[in-house]
Amino acid sequence: MNDVLSIDPKLIKGIAFAVFAAITLFGAGYLLLTKNILYAAYGLLVAFLGMSGLYVFAGADFVAVTQIMVYIGGILVLMIFGIMLTQNKVMKAESSNAIIVSSKNIMWGIVTAVAFFVGLLTMLYQAKFKLSKAYVAPESTVDKIGISLLTENLLMFEVVGVLLLIALIGAAFVAKKLKNE
Amino acid sequence: MEINNFLLIGALLFSIGMAVVVTKRNAILVLMGIELMLNAVNLNLLAFAQNDPNRLQGQIFALFVIVIAAAEVTIALAIILKVYNYYKTIDLTQVDELKN
């Protein structure tokens, strides 16, 4: 083997982790800073994709795939529908781009977020987590999650399914047009 | 991966989501901030689930959090559409009357 090619796999893993973390934080930061709602939705898309990469690094392949399917395939599409359905025609006539919105309470927002972050950070670095040895399973977690959902967590699984059904029916009922509107 | 990396990224994302929720005036953007915060919490759950490879309780919990988030966002968007029909805006600073 060539010596140049023998790179430490831990280093590669660290670099890939940093790349995914940077993608996630970039998406989230763009969501915070942009004024265009549609661009914010795309920033959220980037954040969700980077986040599913991070999930894989935590050994959660099934959750990562679920994240892509539910968040990007479902929630984000719903939000873009919401953005498009709530555009005001009056605004569109007078401004060049109606999906641009301004912010409020910028100072208080930054103060709250920074204070919260500092609080979390001090808590994290003071905490002494008693962890068993970190171990990322080399095999897929799909089997374990499937078996666990149908044995140990069966009741929760069924209840959450019914909850989702009720929520979707309720959403359709709330959003429907009444006759006098 | 070292657990503190995950927790640090989770804390950063939660703070960004909180800043979005506090500063944005559009209701849908506030909803996006809430989704970001839920994702940050999920990241913490999965980071701790690494140390529980036999039962994977953190991952199961993260799955339920994802389902609840989906239910929450559908209801919230339905309410936002109703608010838009009534007020013709979803600017949260203008939606401020309880009774007409």
Interface residues (C-beta under 8 A of the other chain):
Chain A: K13 F17 A21 T24 L25 A28 G29 L31 L32 I37 A40 A41 L44 A47 F48 M51 L54 Y55 F57 A58 G59 A60 F62 V63 T66 Q67 V70 Y71 G74 I75 L78 M79 F81 G82 I83 L85 T86 N88 V90 V101 S102 S103 K104 N105 I106 W108 G109 I110 T112 A113 V114 F116 F117 L120 L121 L124 Y125 F129 L131 S132 K133 A134 Y135 V136 A137 T141 K144 I145 S148 L149 E152 N153 M156 V160 L163 L164 A167 L168 G170 A171 A172 V174 A175 K177 E181
Chain B: M1 I3 N4 N5 F6 L7 L8 I9 A11 L12 L13 F14 S15 I16 G17 M18 A19 V20 V22 T23 K24 R25 N26 I28 L29 L31 M32 G33 E35 L36 N39 N42 L43 L46 A47 F48 A49 Q50 N51 D52 P53 N54 R55 L56 Q59 I60 A62 L63 F64 I66 V67 I68 A69 A70 A71 E72 V73 T74 I75 L77 A78 I79 I80 L81 K82 Y84 N85 K88 T89 I90 D91 T93
